[in-house]
């Protein structure tokens, strides 16, 4: 039995997108492939509100995270973390022998602009990383306010992990001064896993030119120069199947309207939060809540694993807490092409399993 996935990704993929994935392949060095890649890039520039070049990677988002910190750190990187996926940046830096320091806050708390300003004022760093949407804790970090801080420091490359937010939450890359904004297709964009995307500013280009050892596969400068010099071509073979599907999905997203899409995600988030407040507690600082995922504190001491087993009988799946928060929290995603009715259907089934009485029409 297929399941509706209300987990932090991957999420459900529409049949139309799956059909696009099965489009017959074309030569990746031909004009048709260049046109496809150009079309995708121009649509993604609208999604990210940017004039920066778009880079497509046949990888998970982690690949472009590695590419960003390796390609654009010439002095030292500052990693700001509020959970497991923020810490991933630090592990990537260490494993690539990048000079890097980790700055953490307690789980469920957000990175503050004041914290970033204090670190950058030391003059030790020329690149920072921030996770926009931390799926282990449900935090949406204030990348807008952090961006204002970064603008005070001319030599800082501002990298943002928007893997679980882009396409569901508005991110105005150029306005915020983000140099590299990274996402993956299997979350709010609603595709199968296997492709990642990032913006790449001119400032990042110039920095990468000063970094001698950028690797090979995830050398962002090599990708950029190939795109520019060879008419939207890539150094290595891309996943054309993902590109066919991504091009189709971006058409659907733009047809829905970006503001409408962001508002729909906000509506779904509000419903889940109200339900969580009625029956449990929200784990996350209420001032920094994600619109694509809610992390709920398990105040009733239910077995989240057993709840999921029962839910799967109805064709649904949610996520247990991540790492040390397993069974202490559980996570419900509300991203991609889901609707308010889809979310209410999920909550209706959870209510029946747990014996809750909630008028979902009032949420």
Secondary structure, DSSP 4 states (H G I P E B T S, - for coil): ---EEESSSS----HHHHHHHTSPP--TTSHHHHHHHHHHHHHHHHHHT--SEEEEESS-HHHHHHHHHHHH-SS-EEEEESSHHHHHHHHHHHHTT--EEEEE--TT----HHHHHHHHTTS--SEEEEESEETTTTEE--HHHHHHHHTT-TT-EEEEE-TTTBTTB---HHHHT-SEEEEETTSTT---SS-EEEEE-HHHHHHHTT-S---STT-HHHHHHHHHHTTS--SS---HHHHHHHHHHHHHHHHH-HHHHHHHHHHHHHHHHHHHHHHSEE-S-GGGB-SSEEEEE-TT---HHHHHHHHHHTTEEEEEPPGGGBTTEEEEE--TT--HHHHHHHHHHHHHHHT----GGG-
